[in-house]
Amino acid sequence: MHIFMSIASIMIYICLSLSSLLSYLFIKKKTRASKPRAKLPPGPMGWPYVGETLKLYSQDPNVFFATKQLRYGEIFKTHILGCPCVMLASPEAARFMLVTHAHLFKPTYPKSKERLIGPSALFFHQGEYHTQLRKLVKGSLSPETVRKLIPDIESIAMSALESWAHGHTINTFHEMKKLSFQVGILSIFGVLDSNYREKLNENYHIMNKGYNCFPTKIPGTAYQKALLARKRLNQIVGEIICERKEKKMAEKDLLGRLLKFKDENGQILTEDQIADNIIGVLFAAHDTTAAALTWILKYLHENRTLLEAVKAEQMAIREANIRGNKSLTWTQTRNMPLTFRLQVVLESLRMASIIAFVYREAIIDVQYKGYLIPKGWKVMPLLRNIHHNSEFFPHPHIFDPSRFEVSPKPNTFMPFGNGSHACPGNELAKLEMLSLIHHLITKFRWEVVGSVDGIQYGPFPVPQQGLPARFWPEATSL
């Protein structure tokens, strides 16, 4: 796969890197002056100002990181996206950073992205605030809570499938994003008035378009439009909160739990803090789940024998539910050995590795295996490199669901992260995937349009052109 950058994109990254020059030089000077016994990890920092950003974005990022790992080993340094970074590419290193020494590394994002998501969002915090808030979010997305959403999630999935099933070509990834957004809204607000849903959808997608654009406040730019849409989202959430308070509605969805939240001092969350966390949850669940669903459809389409086996498994469940006239049960979703428990979903998540790495920042100087990770440097465990390591997954570039008949070695498979900051919504994401697969395979057919072998990054990896495909009801002839 080849990735090409426009001159405008290159200039954007140069500007981003220039903004970090002073802090970078300060860190280098401080590191030299303190003369630590540990040394920095191996690896070049690239050109002044821009680091290795241009090199990263002029090729497949998988090749970029894999080549460095081959040359320098499982810990190396670089300078990308305006930040000096240490990359970790072993299960032991990932566990060190995400689990056993997680308190030494704070979650972080580039400032421009933090500004859009909101400074009070769950994944920008450590300490007691984070611990309490995480328990709250995890409780609202726990299996006990999520299982009650099955009929509504099935309804959303069927509505989406029926809207696609007219034989015209759709962009699968874009349609999956619409589906995931609706499921996200359901988990946060419960059954929400259509007027609010439409306004949330419109403004969230404007914000999402500006998320990866150059952070400028110049009127008319995508980023400026995103900032304005973000303000409108706060206003919409405020209206929903006001309506709930007026009607004295005590819902058990995420919004209801956020409204009841009190910290150790008895302080409640402000409306802005609630909005930040709602947007954060939507952001975490939206593109990632949509990308995972898109890859699952691609892999099933390319593996017809496997598709027939999955179809047989799902048809048996449909027959047990009076030919689909009854909803799926939680027990049935836990008892799909081929589809979920052992194989298809897990292997799709491994192959795609949608979350290639996670952002952390060292809050103090940290030593690991004789190397120094300076305070203020970004630290990124390369989850995709671990998932594609032939030592843990033989022939890693071959789609082989049977490899999950045996549980992977600890810390070698982390599609939802690991440790205290692991994705709290993984049960909701799995249920969304299983519900769509069940109804798609038992009631519809689909064909991928053209040859789609490449990968595009925006920033999550998806099949080229979003996997163009056509869908039909099962009984309809092509």
Rosetta blueprint (number, residue, H / E / L):
1 M L
2 H L
3 I L
4 F L
5 M L
6 S L
7 I H
8 A H
9 S H
10 I H
11 M H
12 I H
13 Y H
14 I H
15 C H
16 L H
17 S H
18 L H
19 S H
20 S L
21 L H
22 L H
23 S H
24 Y H
25 L H
26 F H
27 I H
28 K H
29 K H
30 K H
31 T H
32 R H
33 A H
34 S H
35 K L
36 P L
37 R L
38 A L
39 K E
40 L L
41 P L
42 P L
43 G L
44 P L
45 M L
46 G L
47 W E
48 P L
49 Y L
50 V L
51 G E
52 E L
53 T H
54 L H
55 K H
56 L H
57 Y L
58 S L
59 Q L
60 D L
61 P H
62 N H
63 V H
64 F H
65 F H
66 A H
67 T H
68 K H
69 Q H
70 L H
71 R H
72 Y H
73 G L
74 E L
75 I E
76 F E
77 K E
78 T E
79 H E
80 I E
81 L L
82 G L
83 C E
84 P E
85 C E
86 V E
87 M E
88 L E
89 A L
90 S L
91 P H
92 E H
93 A H
94 A H
95 R H
96 F H
97 M H
98 L H
99 V H
100 T H
101 H L
102 A H
103 H H
104 L H
105 F E
106 K E
107 P E
108 T L
109 Y L
110 P L
111 K H
112 S H
113 K H
114 E H
115 R H
116 L H
117 I H
118 G L
119 P L
120 S L
121 A L
122 L H
123 F H
124 F H
125 H L
126 Q L
127 G H
128 E H
129 Y H
130 H H
131 T H
132 Q H
133 L H
134 R H
135 K H
136 L H
137 V H
138 K H
139 G H
140 S H
141 L L
142 S L
143 P H
144 E H
145 T H
146 V H
147 R H
148 K H
149 L H
150 I H
151 P H
152 D H
153 I H
154 E H
155 S H
156 I H
157 A H
158 M H
159 S H
160 A H
161 L H
162 E H
163 S H
164 W H
165 A L
166 H L
167 G L
168 H L
169 T L
170 I E
171 N E
172 T H
173 F H
174 H H
175 E H
176 M H
177 K H
178 K H
179 L H
180 S H
181 F H
182 Q H
183 V H
184 G H
185 I H
186 L H
187 S H
188 I H
189 F H
190 G L
191 V L
192 L L
193 D L
194 S H
195 N H
196 Y H
197 R H
198 E H
199 K H
200 L H
201 N H
202 E H
203 N H
204 Y H
205 H H
206 I H
207 M H
208 N H
209 K H
210 G H
211 Y L
212 N L
213 C L
214 F L
215 P L
216 T L
217 K L
218 I L
219 P L
220 G L
221 T L
222 A H
223 Y H
224 Q H
225 K H
226 A H
227 L H
228 L H
229 A H
230 R H
231 K H
232 R H
233 L H
234 N H
235 Q H
236 I H
237 V H
238 G H
239 E H
240 I H
241 I H
242 C H
243 E H
244 R H
245 K H
246 E H
247 K H
248 K L
249 M L
250 A L
251 E L
252 K L
253 D L
254 L H
255 L H
256 G H
257 R H
258 L H
259 L H
260 K H
261 F L
262 K E
263 D L
264 E L
265 N L
266 G L
267 Q L
268 I E
269 L L
270 T L
271 E H
272 D H
273 Q H
274 I H
275 A H
276 D H
277 N H
278 I H
279 I H
280 G H
281 V H
282 L H
283 F H
284 A H
285 A H
286 H H
287 D H
288 T H
289 T H
290 A H
291 A H
292 A H
293 L H
294 T H
295 W H
296 I H
297 L H
298 K H
299 Y H
300 L H
301 H H
302 E H
303 N L
304 R H
305 T H
306 L H
307 L H
308 E H
309 A H
310 V H
311 K H
312 A H
313 E H
314 Q H
315 M H
316 A H
317 I H
318 R H
319 E H
320 A H
321 N L
322 I L
323 R L
324 G L
325 N L
326 K L
327 S L
328 L L
329 T L
330 W H
331 T H
332 Q H
333 T H
334 R H
335 N L
336 M L
337 P H
338 L H
339 T H
340 F H
341 R H
342 L L
343 Q L
344 V H
345 V H
346 L H
347 E H
348 S H
349 L H
350 R H
351 M H
352 A H
353 S L
354 I L
355 I L
356 A L
357 F E
358 V L
359 Y L
360 R E
361 E E
362 A E
363 I L
364 I L
365 D L
366 V E
367 Q E
368 Y E
369 K L
370 G L
371 Y E
372 L E
373 I E
374 P L
375 K L
376 G L
377 W L
378 K E
379 V E
380 M E
381 P E
382 L E
383 L H
384 R H
385 N H
386 I H
387 H H
388 H L
389 N L
390 S L
391 E L
392 F L
393 F L
394 P L
395 H L
396 P L
397 H L
398 I L
399 F L
400 D L
401 P H
402 S H
403 R H
404 F H
405 E H
406 V L
407 S L
408 P L
409 K L
410 P L
411 N L
412 T L
413 F L
414 M L
415 P L
416 F L
417 G L
418 N L
419 G H
420 S H
421 H H
422 A L
423 C L
424 P L
425 G L
426 N H
427 E H
428 L H
429 A H
430 K H
431 L H
432 E H
433 M H
434 L H
435 S H
436 L H
437 I H
438 H H
439 H H
440 L H
441 I H
442 T H
443 K H
444 F E
445 R E
446 W E
447 E E
448 V E
449 V L
450 G L
451 S L
452 V L
453 D L
454 G L
455 I E
456 Q E
457 Y E
458 G L
459 P L
460 F L
461 P E
462 V E
463 P E
464 Q H
465 Q H
466 G H
467 L L
468 P E
469 A E
470 R E
471 F E
472 W E
473 P E
474 E L
475 A L
476 T L
477 S L
478 L L
